[in-house]
Amino acid sequence: LTGDWSSDVCSSDLAVATRIRVIALACTDAVFREAVESSREALMAIVVRFQRQYLELAPSKDARPKWLAAVMLVADSLLSYSDVPAPTTILAEGDAVPEVELVSQGPAWLVERQGFFDLAMDLVVKGVSERGTFISTLRLLLILTRDHALAVKFVERDGLRHLFDSLHTADPETEGCHSYAVMIVRHVVEEVAILRPIMEREIEAWFAQSRAKVAEVT
């Protein structure tokens, strides 16, 4: 997964794009998950090199490299997995409950998140080129704007206007992508101060239900 093929990102855009696409598929396939997990940091280092290469080139929307969409898919997968809570054990009856601490399975990738946010903003501002890149951009923004600080930056950099402009007219490149935009908007408005009381009310209402009723756990 992490061979020397990535040393020259300009040698063959198509060959590099193919290899990264395979890695992106492996990152989302449960069969290969274990192999990918052990290479998370090495894979992130690779896609960060491509991310920096893109920002240095700053190409127009018609000159974007072929590997761009696949690089964002790999980054999306790695960042998504880093947010997954670490496994825990079920306490035996009567055991003391320890202090709750949410621990994710992967690194926080704070610097990497900012870099990919800058990349995604460049793409949104310059406009839609082709469907694969547009969807990869939205998926990446969907992950990044879970961090409300980045969601606020997205608004401050006029991201919402550019996003809505992309979806203003019905095009094959943007068809069926409105749900991504809706979820990004939710991340913008749903800050902790709003989410916490809503979650508290929902949890209290769930436990207040009569035991005779069937509750939907999900």
GROMACS elastic network, one bead per residue, 0.5 to 0.9 nm:
[ bonds ]
;  ai    aj funct       b0    kb
    1    19     6  0.86571   500
    1    20     6  0.89135   500
    1    23     6  0.68258   500
    1    35     6  0.89536   500
    1    36     6  0.81437   500
    1    39     6  0.78290   500
    1    42     6  0.88490   500
    1    43     6  0.76317   500
    2     5     6  0.79238   500
    2     6     6  0.78435   500
    2    39     6  0.79065   500
    2    42     6  0.67091   500
    2    43     6  0.65928   500
    2    46     6  0.76991   500
    3     6     6  0.69426   500
    3     7     6  0.86538   500
    4     7     6  0.55475   500
    4     8     6  0.85069   500
    5     8     6  0.70107   500
    5     9     6  0.82413   500
    5    16     6  0.75477   500
    5    19     6  0.87285   500
    6     9     6  0.58250   500
    6    16     6  0.73238   500
    6    46     6  0.69791   500
    6    49     6  0.86792   500
    6    50     6  0.87366   500
    7    11     6  0.89952   500
    7    46     6  0.89552   500
    8    11     6  0.55683   500
    8    12     6  0.83656   500
    9    12     6  0.72289   500
    9    13     6  0.71932   500
    9    16     6  0.71564   500
    9    49     6  0.84869   500
    9    50     6  0.70313   500
    9    53     6  0.79423   500
   10    13     6  0.61103   500
   10    16     6  0.85262   500
   11    15     6  0.85069   500
   11    16     6  0.81988   500
   12    15     6  0.53659   500
   12    16     6  0.61104   500
   12    17     6  0.84114   500
   13    16     6  0.52436   500
   13    17     6  0.59037   500
   13    18     6  0.85643   500
   13    65     6  0.65325   500
   13    66     6  0.57099   500
   13    67     6  0.62197   500
   14    17     6  0.50106   500
   14    18     6  0.61731   500
   14    19     6  0.87552   500
   14    65     6  0.86947   500
   14    66     6  0.61363   500
   14    67     6  0.70483   500
   15    18     6  0.51737   500
   15    19     6  0.64113   500
   15    20     6  0.87553   500
   15    67     6  0.86646   500
   16    19     6  0.52016   500
   16    20     6  0.61853   500
   16    21     6  0.84655   500
   16    66     6  0.83147   500
   16    67     6  0.63637   500
   17    20     6  0.52219   500
   17    21     6  0.59839   500
   17    22     6  0.86743   500
   17    65     6  0.85822   500
   17    66     6  0.58673   500
   17    68     6  0.75688   500
   17    69     6  0.83930   500
   17    70     6  0.65076   500
   17    71     6  0.80254   500
   18    21     6  0.50642   500
   18    22     6  0.63749   500
   18    23     6  0.88314   500
   18    66     6  0.89889   500
   18    67     6  0.76160   500
   18    70     6  0.82854   500
   19    22     6  0.51966   500
   19    23     6  0.64709   500
   19    24     6  0.87434   500
   19    67     6  0.89282   500
   19    70     6  0.89230   500
   20    24     6  0.61151   500
   20    25     6  0.86446   500
   20    47     6  0.87653   500
   20    67     6  0.71218   500
   20    70     6  0.57568   500
   20    71     6  0.64225   500
   20    73     6  0.89341   500
   20    74     6  0.75996   500
   21    25     6  0.62766   500
   21    26     6  0.86324   500
   21    67     6  0.79911   500
   21    69     6  0.85018   500
   21    70     6  0.50659   500
   21    71     6  0.77008   500
   21    73     6  0.81070   500
   21    74     6  0.80743   500
   22    25     6  0.51297   500
   22    26     6  0.62396   500
   22    27     6  0.86624   500
   22    70     6  0.86387   500
   23    27     6  0.61156   500
   23    28     6  0.88354   500
   23    36     6  0.84664   500
   23    43     6  0.88004   500
   23    70     6  0.84610   500
   23    74     6  0.69593   500
   24    27     6  0.50880   500
   24    28     6  0.66418   500
   24    29     6  0.88713   500
   24    70     6  0.64449   500
   24    71     6  0.77442   500
   24    72     6  0.88042   500
   24    73     6  0.58578   500
   24    75     6  0.85560   500
   24    77     6  0.75512   500
   25    28     6  0.53831   500
   25    29     6  0.62347   500
   25    32     6  0.89543   500
   25    73     6  0.87134   500
   25    74     6  0.83297   500
   26    29     6  0.51398   500
   26    30     6  0.79866   500
   26    31     6  0.79653   500
   26    32     6  0.54848   500
   26    33     6  0.68965   500
   26    35     6  0.86420   500
   26    36     6  0.71204   500
   27    30     6  0.79771   500
   27    32     6  0.69793   500
   27    33     6  0.61324   500
   27    35     6  0.89319   500
   27    36     6  0.61123   500
   27    37     6  0.84137   500
   27    73     6  0.88768   500
   27    74     6  0.68396   500
   27    77     6  0.62320   500
   27    78     6  0.76439   500
   28    31     6  0.89085   500
   28    32     6  0.80254   500
   28    33     6  0.72062   500
   28    74     6  0.87841   500
   28    77     6  0.68146   500
   29    32     6  0.56354   500
   29    33     6  0.61391   500
   30    34     6  0.79002   500
   31    34     6  0.75192   500
   31    35     6  0.87368   500
   32    35     6  0.55055   500
   32    36     6  0.63614   500
   32    37     6  0.87430   500
   33    36     6  0.51225   500
   33    37     6  0.60277   500
   33    38     6  0.88708   500
   34    37     6  0.51258   500
   34    38     6  0.66567   500
   35    38     6  0.56432   500
   35    39     6  0.68276   500
   36    39     6  0.51709   500
   36    40     6  0.61173   500
   36    43     6  0.83158   500
   37    40     6  0.52679   500
   37    41     6  0.87101   500
   37    78     6  0.88601   500
   37    81     6  0.89607   500
   37   106     6  0.89972   500
   38    41     6  0.80701   500
   38    42     6  0.87869   500
   39    42     6  0.53278   500
   39    43     6  0.60054   500
   39    44     6  0.85304   500
   40    43     6  0.52062   500
   40    44     6  0.61010   500
   40    45     6  0.86309   500
   40    78     6  0.68725   500
   40   106     6  0.82528   500
   41    44     6  0.50472   500
   41    45     6  0.61752   500
   41    46     6  0.87085   500
   41    78     6  0.89526   500
   41   107     6  0.84795   500
   42    45     6  0.51268   500
   42    46     6  0.64313   500
   42    47     6  0.89772   500
   43    46     6  0.50801   500
   43    47     6  0.63776   500
   43    48     6  0.85430   500
   43    74     6  0.81598   500
   43    75     6  0.86335   500
   43    78     6  0.83939   500
   44    47     6  0.52721   500
   44    48     6  0.59886   500
   44    49     6  0.86177   500
   44    74     6  0.81611   500
   44    75     6  0.68850   500
   44    78     6  0.72487   500
   44   109     6  0.89258   500
   44   112     6  0.82543   500
   45    48     6  0.51731   500
   45    49     6  0.64063   500
   46    49     6  0.52664   500
   46    50     6  0.67462   500
   46    51     6  0.88434   500
   46    71     6  0.89978   500
   47    50     6  0.50564   500
   47    51     6  0.61135   500
   47    52     6  0.86502   500
   47    71     6  0.57792   500
   47    72     6  0.79226   500
   47    74     6  0.73593   500
   47    75     6  0.67345   500
   48    52     6  0.61194   500
   48    53     6  0.84141   500
   48    71     6  0.86739   500
   48    75     6  0.83468   500
   48   112     6  0.69157   500
   48   115     6  0.78317   500
   48   116     6  0.80150   500
   49    52     6  0.52330   500
   49    53     6  0.61004   500
   49    54     6  0.86392   500
   50    54     6  0.61120   500
   50    55     6  0.86822   500
   50    67     6  0.85179   500
   50    68     6  0.79951   500
   50    71     6  0.72204   500
   51    54     6  0.51925   500
   51    55     6  0.64187   500
   51    56     6  0.87347   500
   51    68     6  0.82566   500
   51    71     6  0.77221   500
   51    72     6  0.84716   500
   51   115     6  0.71976   500
   51   116     6  0.67040   500
   51   119     6  0.68451   500
   52    55     6  0.51340   500
   52    56     6  0.61410   500
   52    57     6  0.86054   500
   52   115     6  0.76141   500
   52   116     6  0.88493   500
   52   119     6  0.84829   500
   53    56     6  0.51460   500
   53    57     6  0.62375   500
   53    58     6  0.85239   500
   54    57     6  0.51270   500
   54    58     6  0.58969   500
   54    59     6  0.74130   500
   54    64     6  0.83057   500
   54    65     6  0.80177   500
   54    68     6  0.80542   500
   54   119     6  0.76191   500
   55    59     6  0.81011   500
   55   115     6  0.89141   500
   55   118     6  0.81387   500
   55   119     6  0.65464   500
   55   122     6  0.82872   500
   56    59     6  0.86185   500
   58    64     6  0.85901   500
   58   122     6  0.80291   500
   59    62     6  0.77615   500
   59    63     6  0.56189   500
   59    64     6  0.57804   500
   59    65     6  0.83296   500
   60    63     6  0.53081   500
   60    64     6  0.65440   500
   60   126     6  0.70783   500
   61    64     6  0.57716   500
   61   123     6  0.74070   500
   61   126     6  0.60266   500
   61   127     6  0.65472   500
   61   128     6  0.69819   500
   61   129     6  0.54787   500
   61   130     6  0.89547   500
   62   129     6  0.62138   500
   63   129     6  0.88988   500
   64    67     6  0.85372   500
   64    68     6  0.71164   500
   64   129     6  0.81405   500
   65    68     6  0.56389   500
   65    69     6  0.86467   500
   66    69     6  0.72368   500
   66    70     6  0.82742   500
   67    70     6  0.55216   500
   67    71     6  0.61553   500
   67    72     6  0.88393   500
   68    71     6  0.52176   500
   68    72     6  0.64173   500
   68    73     6  0.87992   500
   68   133     6  0.69291   500
   68   136     6  0.87682   500
   69    72     6  0.52923   500
   69    73     6  0.63535   500
   69    74     6  0.89189   500
   69   132     6  0.61594   500
   69   134     6  0.80038   500
   69   135     6  0.82461   500
   69   136     6  0.56092   500
   69   137     6  0.75974   500
   70    74     6  0.63461   500
   70    75     6  0.86641   500
   70   132     6  0.86811   500
   70   133     6  0.82382   500
   70   136     6  0.77309   500
   71    74     6  0.52748   500
   71    75     6  0.62749   500
   71    76     6  0.85572   500
   71   136     6  0.88310   500
   72    76     6  0.58931   500
   72    77     6  0.85443   500
   72   116     6  0.80579   500
   72   120     6  0.87997   500
   72   133     6  0.83667   500
   72   136     6  0.59044   500
   72   137     6  0.69619   500
   72   139     6  0.83775   500
   72   140     6  0.65717   500
   73    77     6  0.62236   500
   73    78     6  0.86910   500
   73   136     6  0.59508   500
   73   137     6  0.85812   500
   73   139     6  0.78427   500
   73   140     6  0.74463   500
   74    77     6  0.51649   500
   74    78     6  0.62405   500
   74    79     6  0.85915   500
   75    78     6  0.51509   500
   75    79     6  0.59951   500
   75    80     6  0.83327   500
   75   113     6  0.89847   500
   75   116     6  0.80680   500
   75   140     6  0.75633   500
   76    79     6  0.53071   500
   76    80     6  0.59678   500
   76    81     6  0.85995   500
   76   136     6  0.81751   500
   76   139     6  0.68558   500
   76   140     6  0.52787   500
   76   141     6  0.87701   500
   76   142     6  0.89609   500
   76   143     6  0.68530   500
   76   144     6  0.86617   500
   77    80     6  0.50854   500
   77    81     6  0.61844   500
   77    82     6  0.86656   500
   77   140     6  0.89111   500
   78    81     6  0.52498   500
   78    82     6  0.62908   500
   78    83     6  0.89946   500
   78   106     6  0.83154   500
   79    82     6  0.51195   500
   79    83     6  0.67198   500
   79   106     6  0.81950   500
   79   107     6  0.86805   500
   79   108     6  0.81525   500
   79   109     6  0.75224   500
   79   113     6  0.79466   500
   79   140     6  0.87938   500
   79   143     6  0.72431   500
   79   144     6  0.82212   500
   80    83     6  0.54472   500
   80    84     6  0.70003   500
   80   143     6  0.66210   500
   81    84     6  0.52975   500
   81    85     6  0.87988   500
   81   104     6  0.83336   500
   81   105     6  0.70021   500
   81   106     6  0.66552   500
   82    85     6  0.81317   500
   82   104     6  0.59337   500
   82   105     6  0.53948   500
   82   107     6  0.59575   500
   82   108     6  0.66017   500
   82   109     6  0.81909   500
   83   103     6  0.86494   500
   83   104     6  0.53896   500
   83   105     6  0.68322   500
   83   106     6  0.69503   500
   83   107     6  0.86461   500
   83   108     6  0.79170   500
   84   103     6  0.83202   500
   84   104     6  0.53111   500
   84   105     6  0.58233   500
   84   106     6  0.77560   500
   85    88     6  0.87625   500
   85   102     6  0.66586   500
   85   103     6  0.55671   500
   85   105     6  0.58389   500
   85   106     6  0.88703   500
   86   102     6  0.79618   500
   86   103     6  0.56784   500
   86   104     6  0.51320   500
   86   106     6  0.85738   500
   87   103     6  0.88980   500
   87   104     6  0.89397   500
   87   105     6  0.82224   500
   91    94     6  0.81129   500
   91    95     6  0.61522   500
   91    96     6  0.81195   500
   91    97     6  0.76196   500
   92    95     6  0.56230   500
   92    96     6  0.89413   500
   93    96     6  0.87905   500
   94    97     6  0.88537   500
   97   100     6  0.81957   500
   98   101     6  0.87279   500
  103   106     6  0.87677   500
  104   107     6  0.76356   500
  104   108     6  0.81941   500
  106   109     6  0.84001   500
  107   110     6  0.84447   500
  108   111     6  0.86871   500
  108   112     6  0.88231   500
  108   113     6  0.85458   500
  109   112     6  0.51112   500
  109   113     6  0.58968   500
  109   114     6  0.86848   500
  110   113     6  0.51863   500
  110   114     6  0.65126   500
  110   115     6  0.88777   500
  111   114     6  0.52847   500
  111   115     6  0.64123   500
  111   116     6  0.88710   500
  112   115     6  0.50615   500
  112   116     6  0.62521   500
  112   117     6  0.84578   500
  113   116     6  0.52595   500
  113   117     6  0.60022   500
  113   118     6  0.86701   500
  113   144     6  0.68000   500
  114   118     6  0.62707   500
  114   119     6  0.86883   500
  114   144     6  0.85937   500
  114   150     6  0.81021   500
  115   118     6  0.52175   500
  115   119     6  0.63938   500
  115   120     6  0.87755   500
  116   120     6  0.60727   500
  116   121     6  0.84811   500
  116   140     6  0.79740   500
  116   141     6  0.88114   500
  116   144     6  0.84034   500
  117   120     6  0.50875   500
  117   121     6  0.61045   500
  117   122     6  0.86116   500
  117   140     6  0.80730   500
  117   141     6  0.71452   500
  117   144     6  0.69005   500
  117   145     6  0.88970   500
  117   150     6  0.78154   500
  117   154     6  0.85704   500
  118   121     6  0.51162   500
  118   122     6  0.62394   500
  118   123     6  0.87639   500
  119   122     6  0.51940   500
  119   123     6  0.64627   500
  119   124     6  0.88253   500
  119   137     6  0.88017   500
  120   123     6  0.51178   500
  120   124     6  0.62017   500
  120   125     6  0.86234   500
  120   137     6  0.57606   500
  120   138     6  0.81528   500
  120   140     6  0.73025   500
  120   141     6  0.67971   500
  121   124     6  0.50549   500
  121   125     6  0.60175   500
  121   126     6  0.84805   500
  121   137     6  0.87162   500
  121   141     6  0.86332   500
  121   154     6  0.76891   500
  121   157     6  0.81014   500
  121   159     6  0.69539   500
  122   125     6  0.53103   500
  122   126     6  0.61445   500
  122   127     6  0.85911   500
  123   126     6  0.53119   500
  123   127     6  0.61462   500
  123   128     6  0.74889   500
  123   129     6  0.88341   500
  123   133     6  0.86858   500
  123   134     6  0.81500   500
  123   137     6  0.73012   500
  124   127     6  0.53098   500
  124   128     6  0.72264   500
  124   134     6  0.82768   500
  124   137     6  0.76885   500
  124   138     6  0.88509   500
  124   159     6  0.70422   500
  124   162     6  0.61670   500
  124   163     6  0.63674   500
  124   166     6  0.80197   500
  125   128     6  0.88884   500
  125   158     6  0.84864   500
  125   159     6  0.72350   500
  125   162     6  0.57869   500
  125   163     6  0.80458   500
  126   129     6  0.87500   500
  126   162     6  0.85285   500
  127   134     6  0.87059   500
  127   162     6  0.76298   500
  127   163     6  0.85492   500
  127   165     6  0.85844   500
  127   166     6  0.65887   500
  128   131     6  0.76086   500
  128   133     6  0.79010   500
  128   134     6  0.60955   500
  128   166     6  0.66173   500
  128   173     6  0.74988   500
  128   174     6  0.80974   500
  129   132     6  0.88242   500
  129   133     6  0.71603   500
  129   134     6  0.72218   500
  129   173     6  0.78977   500
  130   133     6  0.57970   500
  130   134     6  0.63146   500
  130   135     6  0.88828   500
  130   172     6  0.89457   500
  130   173     6  0.56756   500
  130   174     6  0.85499   500
  131   134     6  0.50766   500
  131   135     6  0.61306   500
  131   136     6  0.85260   500
  131   172     6  0.74543   500
  131   174     6  0.63586   500
  131   175     6  0.85855   500
  132   135     6  0.53708   500
  132   136     6  0.61777   500
  132   137     6  0.85948   500
  132   173     6  0.79144   500
  133   136     6  0.50827   500
  133   137     6  0.60572   500
  133   138     6  0.86829   500
  134   137     6  0.50771   500
  134   138     6  0.63160   500
  134   139     6  0.86879   500
  134   173     6  0.73933   500
  134   174     6  0.72781   500
  134   177     6  0.88567   500
  135   138     6  0.51305   500
  135   139     6  0.61437   500
  135   140     6  0.85602   500
  135   173     6  0.86697   500
  135   174     6  0.79052   500
  135   177     6  0.72397   500
  135   180     6  0.85892   500
  136   139     6  0.51086   500
  136   140     6  0.61329   500
  136   141     6  0.86124   500
  137   140     6  0.51586   500
  137   141     6  0.61738   500
  137   142     6  0.85318   500
  138   141     6  0.50517   500
  138   142     6  0.59959   500
  138   143     6  0.87281   500
  138   177     6  0.82090   500
  138   180     6  0.62677   500
  138   181     6  0.74251   500
  138   184     6  0.83423   500
  139   142     6  0.50187   500
  139   143     6  0.65255   500
  139   144     6  0.87796   500
  139   180     6  0.72158   500
  140   143     6  0.53046   500
  140   144     6  0.62051   500
  140   145     6  0.86123   500
  141   145     6  0.58009   500
  141   146     6  0.85303   500
  141   151     6  0.87647   500
  141   154     6  0.89708   500
  141   180     6  0.89090   500
  141   184     6  0.71809   500
  142   145     6  0.55780   500
  142   146     6  0.67777   500
  142   180     6  0.69932   500
  142   181     6  0.82904   500
  142   183     6  0.69809   500
  142   184     6  0.55432   500
  142   187     6  0.80417   500
  143   146     6  0.56388   500
  143   147     6  0.80323   500
  143   184     6  0.87894   500
  144   147     6  0.59903   500
  144   148     6  0.86288   500
  144   150     6  0.66377   500
  144   151     6  0.75528   500
  145   148     6  0.59504   500
  145   149     6  0.76871   500
  145   150     6  0.53952   500
  145   152     6  0.81982   500
  145   153     6  0.89921   500
  145   154     6  0.77837   500
  145   184     6  0.66260   500
  145   187     6  0.58873   500
  145   188     6  0.71416   500
  146   149     6  0.86013   500
  146   150     6  0.77506   500
  146   151     6  0.70684   500
  146   184     6  0.82427   500
  146   187     6  0.57783   500
  146   188     6  0.83817   500
  147   150     6  0.54940   500
  147   151     6  0.63516   500
  147   152     6  0.88615   500
  147   187     6  0.79618   500
  148   152     6  0.61111   500
  148   153     6  0.85604   500
  148   187     6  0.67266   500
  148   188     6  0.66594   500
  148   189     6  0.86343   500
  148   190     6  0.80204   500
  148   191     6  0.62389   500
  148   192     6  0.82328   500
  149   152     6  0.51895   500
  149   153     6  0.63997   500
  149   154     6  0.87060   500
  150   154     6  0.60823   500
  150   155     6  0.87408   500
  150   188     6  0.87829   500
  151   155     6  0.65756   500
  151   156     6  0.87640   500
  151   184     6  0.79929   500
  151   185     6  0.85894   500
  151   187     6  0.64338   500
  151   188     6  0.50671   500
  151   189     6  0.85387   500
  152   155     6  0.52181   500
  152   156     6  0.61949   500
  152   157     6  0.86694   500
  152   188     6  0.63857   500
  152   189     6  0.89008   500
  153   157     6  0.60266   500
  153   158     6  0.85611   500
  153   159     6  0.83895   500
  154   157     6  0.53663   500
  154   158     6  0.65398   500
  154   159     6  0.50411   500
  154   160     6  0.71463   500
  154   188     6  0.81852   500
  155   158     6  0.50850   500
  155   159     6  0.53374   500
  155   160     6  0.59243   500
  155   161     6  0.84136   500
  155   188     6  0.76284   500
  156   159     6  0.73387   500
  156   160     6  0.89803   500
  157   160     6  0.84224   500
  158   161     6  0.56275   500
  158   162     6  0.66258   500
  158   163     6  0.87768   500
  159   162     6  0.52374   500
  159   163     6  0.59824   500
  159   164     6  0.85665   500
  160   163     6  0.50064   500
  160   164     6  0.60743   500
  160   165     6  0.84374   500
  160   181     6  0.87235   500
  160   184     6  0.89154   500
  160   185     6  0.78870   500
  161   164     6  0.52152   500
  161   165     6  0.60424   500
  161   166     6  0.86565   500
  162   166     6  0.62816   500
  162   167     6  0.88806   500
  163   166     6  0.52140   500
  163   167     6  0.66690   500
  163   168     6  0.87601   500
  163   181     6  0.73671   500
  164   167     6  0.51096   500
  164   168     6  0.59092   500
  164   181     6  0.79536   500
  165   169     6  0.79301   500
  166   169     6  0.73372   500
  166   174     6  0.75088   500
  167   170     6  0.68950   500
  167   171     6  0.80459   500
  167   174     6  0.64204   500
  167   175     6  0.83128   500
  167   177     6  0.79800   500
  167   178     6  0.72683   500
  167   181     6  0.88060   500
  169   174     6  0.86524   500
  170   173     6  0.85739   500
  170   174     6  0.70299   500
  170   175     6  0.65617   500
  171   174     6  0.54562   500
  171   175     6  0.59654   500
  172   175     6  0.51894   500
  172   176     6  0.88053   500
  173   177     6  0.89090   500
  174   177     6  0.56253   500
  174   178     6  0.80292   500
  175   178     6  0.77178   500
  176   179     6  0.72551   500
  176   180     6  0.87926   500
  177   180     6  0.56141   500
  177   181     6  0.69641   500
  178   181     6  0.51189   500
  178   182     6  0.63209   500
  178   183     6  0.88326   500
  179   182     6  0.50579   500
  179   183     6  0.63494   500
  179   184     6  0.86887   500
  180   183     6  0.52874   500
  180   184     6  0.62717   500
  180   185     6  0.87178   500
  181   184     6  0.50735   500
  181   185     6  0.62170   500
  181   186     6  0.86521   500
  182   185     6  0.51201   500
  182   186     6  0.62926   500
  182   187     6  0.88373   500
  183   187     6  0.63655   500
  183   188     6  0.87316   500
  184   187     6  0.50960   500
  184   188     6  0.64237   500
  185   189     6  0.64729   500
  185   190     6  0.85259   500
  186   189     6  0.53420   500
  186   190     6  0.57296   500
  187   190     6  0.53274   500
  187   191     6  0.73010   500
  188   191     6  0.71907   500
  189   194     6  0.82951   500
  190   193     6  0.79812   500
  190   194     6  0.58829   500
  190   195     6  0.59781   500
  191   194     6  0.54944   500
  191   195     6  0.61606   500
  191   196     6  0.86132   500
  192   196     6  0.57511   500
  192   197     6  0.87797   500
  193   196     6  0.58901   500
  193   197     6  0.73307   500
  194   197     6  0.63195   500
  194   198     6  0.67752   500
  195   198     6  0.52525   500
  195   199     6  0.60708   500
  195   200     6  0.86062   500
  196   199     6  0.51849   500
  196   200     6  0.61480   500
  196   201     6  0.87087   500
  197   201     6  0.61674   500
  197   202     6  0.86029   500
  198   201     6  0.52576   500
  198   202     6  0.62384   500
  198   203     6  0.86866   500
  199   202     6  0.50931   500
  199   203     6  0.60993   500
  199   204     6  0.85346   500
  200   203     6  0.52535   500
  200   204     6  0.61216   500
  200   205     6  0.85182   500
  201   204     6  0.51879   500
  201   205     6  0.60333   500
  201   206     6  0.85550   500
  202   205     6  0.51046   500
  202   206     6  0.61174   500
  202   207     6  0.87763   500
  203   206     6  0.50958   500
  203   207     6  0.63606   500
  203   208     6  0.85535   500
  204   207     6  0.53493   500
  204   208     6  0.60745   500
  204   209     6  0.89002   500
  205   208     6  0.50079   500
  205   209     6  0.65300   500
  206   209     6  0.55916   500
  206   215     6  0.78677   500
  207   210     6  0.81999   500
  207   211     6  0.89347   500
  208   211     6  0.87609   500
  209   212     6  0.83285   500
  209   213     6  0.70443   500
  209   215     6  0.81394   500
  210   213     6  0.56197   500
  210   214     6  0.87327   500
  211   214     6  0.75079   500
  211   215     6  0.85161   500
  215   218     6  0.88968   500
